[in-house]
Amino acid sequence: MKRALLLIDLQNDFCEGGALAVAQGDATINIANLAIAACRHANIPVVASQDWHPADHRSFAVNSAAEVWTTGELDGLPQVWWPVHCVQHQPGAAFHPELNSAAIDFTVYKGEDPAIDSYSAFFDNGKRAATPLHDWLKQQQISHLIVMGLATDYCVKFSVLDALALGYQVMLLADGCRGVNMQPEDSQQAIEQMQQAGAEIQTLAQVVSSLQFTL
């Protein structure tokens, strides 16, 4: 069994003061750093995704003549119209400054196609194109993923569901996630959906204990 830690979108725009700030998003950073330390101790690689949108991305409300936070359709798929966020090479797209990003072994960029959104770290929302993540994990002979990040009800959920569909065993580090929660119950429903699909729900303490590492 070979494992990897997958950090989802721990970027400035999803944290306090960001363009698409998730409530308590900053709280994930310390948990991520503790998880990174434990995984490093156990020789487990660390992988991260970054939302990486061109400025003309059509999921941005302003580019689709839509109101932010409303829903519609983009390229034949249901779409939430988002504020402009995580624009390539802009400060909002950078990893949170307190994240131990130097410990990341591989970074995958997603959402680069302006015509379609991409929540999952593995595929765009229509599964029309894949990121390099699955190929990299296969090359490293990874079979098990520990997943955490932002946001529970979008990018984390879709990444976990895709990982399970691809045959990975997935452990969700639940206290290392925070959600957008357009509806108050969205994050809890997302966790239940991931669990029903086969993800194991764990806390940081449980994961660290399983790695025989002392915080």
C-alpha positions in Angstrom: 0.0 0.0 0.0 1.4 3.4 -1.1 -0.3 6.6 0.1 -0.2 10.2 -0.8 -1.6 13.3 0.8 -3.7 15.4 -1.6 -4.2 19.0 -0.7 -7.1 20.7 -2.5 -6.9 24.4 -3.4 -5.3 25.8 -0.3 -5.1 29.2 -2.0 -5.4 32.8 -1.0 -8.7 33.5 -2.7 -10.4 30.7 -0.7 -9.1 32.0 2.6 -9.9 35.1 4.7 -9.8 38.3 2.6 -9.9 36.3 -0.7 -12.2 36.8 -3.6 -14.1 33.6 -2.9 -13.3 33.3 0.8 -14.6 30.2 2.5 -15.7 30.6 6.1 -12.8 29.5 8.4 -10.8 28.6 5.3 -7.6 29.7 7.1 -8.2 27.0 9.7 -7.3 24.3 7.2 -3.7 25.6 6.8 -2.4 24.6 10.2 -4.1 21.2 9.8 -2.4 20.8 6.4 1.0 21.6 7.8 0.6 19.1 10.6 -0.6 16.5 8.0 2.4 17.3 5.8 4.8 16.9 8.7 3.3 13.5 9.6 3.3 12.3 6.0 6.9 13.5 5.5 7.9 11.5 8.6 6.3 8.4 7.0 7.8 9.1 3.6 4.4 9.8 2.1 4.5 12.2 -0.9 2.5 15.4 -0.8 0.4 16.5 -3.8 -1.6 19.7 -4.2 -4.1 21.1 -6.6 -4.5 24.8 -7.6 -7.4 26.5 -9.3 -5.7 28.2 -12.2 -8.1 30.2 -14.2 -7.5 32.5 -17.2 -9.0 35.9 -16.7 -11.6 35.2 -19.3 -12.9 32.1 -17.7 -16.6 31.8 -18.4 -17.5 30.5 -14.9 -16.8 34.0 -13.7 -20.2 35.8 -13.5 -18.7 38.9 -15.1 -17.7 37.0 -18.2 -21.1 35.4 -18.7 -23.4 38.4 -18.1 -24.7 36.7 -14.9 -25.1 37.6 -11.2 -22.6 36.2 -8.8 -23.8 33.2 -6.8 -26.7 32.4 -9.1 -26.8 29.3 -11.3 -27.1 28.6 -15.0 -25.5 26.5 -17.7 -22.0 26.6 -19.1 -21.1 24.4 -22.1 -24.1 22.2 -21.4 -23.4 21.7 -17.8 -25.0 23.2 -14.6 -22.9 26.1 -13.4 -22.6 28.3 -10.4 -21.6 31.8 -11.5 -18.5 32.6 -9.3 -16.7 35.8 -8.5 -13.4 36.3 -10.3 -11.0 34.1 -8.4 -7.7 32.2 -8.7 -6.6 34.0 -11.8 -3.3 32.6 -13.2 -0.2 34.2 -11.7 -2.2 36.6 -9.5 -1.8 36.7 -5.7 -5.2 35.2 -5.2 -4.1 32.0 -7.0 -1.0 31.5 -4.8 -0.9 29.0 -2.0 -1.7 30.5 1.4 1.6 32.0 2.7 1.6 30.0 5.9 1.2 26.7 4.0 4.4 24.6 3.9 4.3 24.6 0.1 8.0 23.8 -0.1 7.1 20.3 1.0 4.8 19.7 -2.0 6.2 17.1 -4.4 3.8 17.7 -7.3 1.2 20.4 -8.1 -1.6 20.0 -10.5 -3.3 23.0 -12.1 -7.0 22.9 -13.0 -9.6 25.1 -14.5 -7.4 26.4 -17.3 -9.9 25.9 -20.1 -12.0 29.0 -20.2 -15.0 27.2 -21.6 -15.6 24.7 -18.8 -15.3 24.7 -15.0 -13.1 22.2 -13.2 -13.8 21.3 -9.6 -12.0 18.0 -9.5 -8.3 17.7 -9.3 -8.6 14.8 -11.8 -11.0 16.0 -14.6 -13.0 19.0 -15.8 -16.6 19.0 -14.9 -17.7 17.3 -18.1 -14.8 14.7 -17.8 -13.8 15.8 -21.3 -10.1 16.3 -20.3 -8.0 14.9 -17.5 -5.3 16.7 -15.5 -1.9 15.0 -15.1 -2.7 13.9 -11.6 -3.9 10.3 -12.2 -0.9 9.6 -14.4 1.5 11.0 -11.8 -0.1 8.9 -9.0 0.1 5.8 -11.1 3.8 6.4 -11.9 4.4 6.6 -8.1 2.3 3.5 -7.6 0.0 5.3 -5.2 -3.2 3.4 -4.3 -4.4 5.3 -1.2 -5.1 9.0 -0.9 -5.5 11.2 2.2 -7.6 14.2 1.0 -8.3 17.6 2.6 -8.8 21.2 1.6 -11.2 23.7 0.1 -14.0 23.6 -0.4 -15.7 20.5 1.0 -18.9 20.8 -1.1 -17.2 21.5 -4.4 -13.5 20.8 -5.2 -12.9 18.4 -2.4 -16.1 16.4 -3.0 -15.6 16.1 -6.8 -11.9 15.2 -6.3 -12.8 12.5 -3.8 -15.6 11.0 -6.0 -13.3 10.9 -9.0 -10.5 9.3 -7.0 -12.9 6.6 -5.8 -14.2 6.0 -9.4 -10.6 5.7 -10.5 -10.0 2.9 -8.0 -8.2 4.7 -5.2 -8.9 4.1 -1.6 -9.7 7.5 -0.1 -9.4 8.8 3.5 -11.1 12.2 3.9 -9.4 14.4 6.5 -12.7 15.9 7.5 -11.4 18.5 10.0 -9.0 19.7 7.3 -11.9 20.8 5.1 -14.3 23.8 5.0 -17.2 24.4 2.7 -18.8 27.2 0.6 -22.2 26.3 2.0 -24.5 28.1 -0.4 -27.0 26.1 1.6 -26.2 25.5 5.3 -26.3 21.8 4.9 -24.1 21.5 1.8 -20.9 20.5 3.4 -22.5 17.8 5.6 -24.3 16.4 2.6 -21.1 16.4 0.7 -19.3 14.4 3.4 -22.2 11.9 3.5 -22.1 11.6 -0.3 -18.3 10.9 -0.2 -18.7 8.4 2.6 -21.5 6.6 0.8 -19.3 6.4 -2.3 -16.6 4.6 -0.2 -14.5 7.3 1.4 -13.3 6.7 5.0 -13.9 9.8 7.2 -11.1 10.5 9.6 -9.8 13.3 11.8 -6.2 14.7 11.8 -5.6 12.9 15.1 -6.7 9.6 13.7 -4.6 9.9 10.6 -1.5 11.0 12.5 -2.0 8.1 15.0 -2.2 5.7 12.1 1.1 7.1 10.8 2.7 6.6 14.3 3.7 10.3 14.5 3.5 12.5 17.5 2.1 16.0 17.0 
